[in-house]
Amino acid sequence: MTTQEKLSASVMGTYGRFPVVLEEGKDNVCRDENGKSYIDFGSGIGTSSLGYCNDAWTEAVCTQAKKLQHTSNLYYTKVQADCAEAICKATGYSKLFYCNSGAESNECAIKLARKYSFDKYGKGRHTIITLVNSFHGRTMCTLSATGQDVFHNYFFPFVEGFRYAEANNIEDLKSKIDDTVCAVMMEYVQGEGGVNALSQEFVDAVYEMCGEKDILVIADEVQTGVGRTGTLLAGEQFGHKADVTTLAKGIAGGLPMGACLANEKCAEVLDKGSHGSTFGGNPVCCAAAMAVLKTVTADGFLSEVQAKAKYIREKLSAIKGVKSVSGLGLMIGVELEEKAALDVVNAALEKGLLVLTAKTKVRLLPPLNITYDEIDKGLEILKSIIEG
Ligand SMILES: *Cc1c(COP(=O)(O)O)cnc(C)c1O
């Protein structure tokens, strides 16, 4: 039996997988079971932010794994404390809650917003406004929060209390806000929804409307966070800091970790017994996250991310057959004139390049530390496919 047959026999068929068995990787290149190598322009799905088995990351993970792999949250560990301090210091948030994924991070934010409002105003102020075309996760609650009809099937009944406003439509948002609303949750750049950035005007309006009514702003930075867009948080580029920011994907360089960050106003809302996670703040994941954070916040690293993003975007825009290039920083959407995104992904795979799709676009989320040499090689492959 091949690995593909074996896996399909025992793992539920929830994913459309490409016919490749990946075996090992180093930095920005991985190899399959036949020894064929691939340049990675996807980083998992924006998770392996420093590429495969980065030296500093591997060292941090292995050292911690040999020392203490887990304790429950009934006890303290230094690495968990150090990591939280480092994240809060770097992002300017007061406190965080540790979990293991993006969906869990958003679940935490939703619970926090509802309790913040309940504590202050009592029952009934529980509605969360999210945006059409958003993606917030696969659990029942975060599916309900996700503003795409395709996700609202089979699993009825969904969680109540979500309302969807059109992205970049200030009037629509205004019409959805009433006295039952406790939070607005948004991605600065909608990732799964097609790599579309919100407009500055819309983001400004969200903060203004929410500020007036003590409605919390939740920024889902699960995909945009930890340097992906060229700043540590994408919110910095819009000149705003959300009351609550959720992180996951790239935060621990490919190990499962999520964090829900809260500002001073709501850092004490989730108190003893109101929330929890068995694996949250796992020591090995914390060590990994600290290695990522140390790299990403080092002098000049993020300006280098911005320079590479600019370089890639210019080169992509010059390819015949590319209609537009969207997103922010190294979160890149490529709209094609004629070719279908999935055909491009398959052709790229054939030629040794891993890329992703988002709706009808080709999506690139290269490792933040990708080299110009690999950028050039990868772009050459993409160009040959799109122009070919
Ligand atoms: C991927 C993603 C999620 C879900 O993260 P999981 O780790 O798969 O639960 C939530 N929000 C955004 C913006 C994402 O990109």
The ligand as a Gaussian input file, in Angstrom:
#p B3LYP/6-31G(d) Opt

LIG

0 1
 C       -6.645000      29.683000       9.616000
 C       -7.485000      30.720000      10.232000
 C       -8.305000      30.430000      11.342000
 C       -8.453000      29.039000      11.899000
 O       -7.270000      28.550000      12.428000
 P       -7.151000      26.992000      12.853000
 O       -5.795000      26.911000      13.462000
 O       -7.303000      26.189000      11.610000
 O       -8.238000      26.731000      13.817000
 C       -9.012000      31.476000      11.905000
 N       -8.931000      32.729000      11.424000
 C       -8.156000      33.038000      10.350000
 C       -8.086000      34.458000       9.886000
 C       -7.416000      32.049000       9.717000
 O       -6.672000      32.356000       8.647000

